[in-house]
Structures are given as structure tokens and as C-alpha cells.
Amino acid sequence: MEIPAACIIAVMKPCDGANPCSIIFDAGAGPLVDQLSDQYGFVKKAAVDGMAMVNAIELRIVEPVPPADGEAAPVMAEGKLFCARSRITGRREVIDDPAGIRAKLFVDLFGKPMTINVADTLDEMDGVDPAPVAIPSTTEGA
């Protein structure tokens, strides 16, 4: 597939692993998704080299995927999303989620806000070291 880099809205590594990469792009007909056989890193680098996005961010997304053989319920899996920070319209921190979700982002990838679960903290997204986690002390020989 050949499209101008300026048409790329986002590059994704799907959580289900069915395809190595997908892109969201708009070549004039509205935002569309295309599954690619190219590797995520290769497509992401092409988007960066072509200056497709200003002030881009890479996020670890968390989504439910269909259960594998022998599993009863969907499981949560991690993928990646690379898009411009300007696409993020809102964000909310999530605390103590058992699925590893650390934040919910509201992003505009298709012309309207949608929610994406993220494994990164708000501090990590801002480039700040996350707040320290208190580690209980142990007393030896007591």
C-alpha cells in the first residue's frame, strides 16, 4: 500500500496478534483502517521518517481478545498505538485495575472521541518518572 505519510492518523500493533500491524489513515474518503503484513516497527519508522505526525506518542493499549482453545472467557492482551498527542482529547487515571489498565484515554481517531484502555500511567505518558510505590519493610531475625 502506498499513501502519503501525511494521510496516516495512527499506526497500531493489534492486541490479538492476528496481523503484525494496522494503520488508520484518511486519503480523502474519511478515516479508514487497513491491516498490513508489514511489521509494526517498520511502519512506525516510515511514519516518523515521513513526518506523518507532530508530537507523536507510543502507547501500550490493553483490549480483550477472543479466548484461546480451552479458555472460557476473553483475556486481556497488550498492543501498541502510535499517534499524535493532539488526537488525545481527554484522559483519566485508573487505579488498581486487575487487567493492568492504568489509564483511559479519549482519542479522536475516526472523527469522534472513543475510549482506549492504556497500560501506561499518566506520568509515563508525560515523560515523568512514576510516583514511587511504597514497599513494605521486612524485619529479619525478629
N, C-alpha and C positions, 0 to 999 in steps of 0.2 A: 504494500500500500504506500502510495506517495502522496502526501499532503504537505502544504507549507507548515512549518513549525508554529507559526502564529495562530493556526487553527486549533492547536492542541489545548484543551482545557485541563485535562488531568491524565496521568499515567498511573495504572493500578496493577498490583500483583494480587490476583484474586485469592480470597481466603480458602476456597475449595480446592485450589491447585489444578483445576481442570485444564486451564490454559496458563502458560507462563506469564502472559501479560495481556492487558486490555487498555484501550485508551478511550477517553471521552473527547470528542472533537466537534467543531462546528465549522463546516466548509460552506455555509450559506443556507443550508436547509434546516437549521436548528441543531441543537446538541444531539449527537448520536454516539452509541457505544460500538466499538469494534474489538473483537477478540483477535489477538495476534499470536503467531507462533514464535515470534522473537522473544528473547529473554528480557525481563523487566529492566535490568541494569543497562542493557544496550539501548532500549527505547528511552529510558530516563536520561541517559547521557546525550542522545540525539536531541531530546527536548531542551536540555540545558545548553548544548552547543549551538542550537538554533535560536536561543534566547526566546523560547516559547512563553515563558512565564517570568514575571518580575517578582522578586522576593518570594521565591518558592520555599515550600516546606515539605518534608517527608514525614508521614505519619504511619504508625503501626495501627491498622484497623482491626477490629475484632467483630466477627459475624458468626451466626450459627450456620453450620453446614450440614447437609443431609447425613444421617447416620451411616456408618460403615456396616458391613455384614456383621450380624450378631449384636449390634447396639440398638437399644430400644428408642432412644431419643436423639435429637440433633445435638452435636457437640459444638463448642465454640472454637474457632480457629483464627489464626492471625494472618493478615495480609499486609499490603503496603499501599499507600496513596501518596502521590506526589502532585501537588497543585500549588497555585499562587495563594499566599496568605490572604489576599483580598477576597478570595472565594469564601472565607470563613466569616459568617455573619453573626455568629454568637457561639458561646461555649459555656459549659457547666462542668464543674469538678464532680467526680463520683468517688465516694469513699467506701472502702471495704467491700467491693464487689467480688463475689466468688469466681466470676468468669474472667477476671483480670482487666475489666474495663476501668480506666482511671479518669476518663473524661467523655462527655458527649459534646460533639461539635455540630453546629448547624451550618451547613455549607450550601452554596448555590452553584451546583454543577449543571443543572438542567433548566435554569431559568426560574426556579422556585426553591426555597430552602428545604433541605432534607436533613435528617439526623444520622450521624455516623458515630459509632462507638469506637473509642480510641484507647490503646494500651499505654499511651504516653500521658504524663501528668501535665498540668498547665504550665508548671515551672519548666519542665523539659522542653515544651513547645516554645517557651520564651527564651530558651538558652540559659536558664538559671539552674544551678545545682538544686536538686530537690531538697526539701527540708529534711533534716536528719530524723531517723526513726529511732525512738528510744529502745535500747536493747536491755532487757532485764539482766541485772548483775547476778552472778552466781557466787555463792560462798563455798569455797573448798575447805575441807578439813574441819567443818563445824560440827 
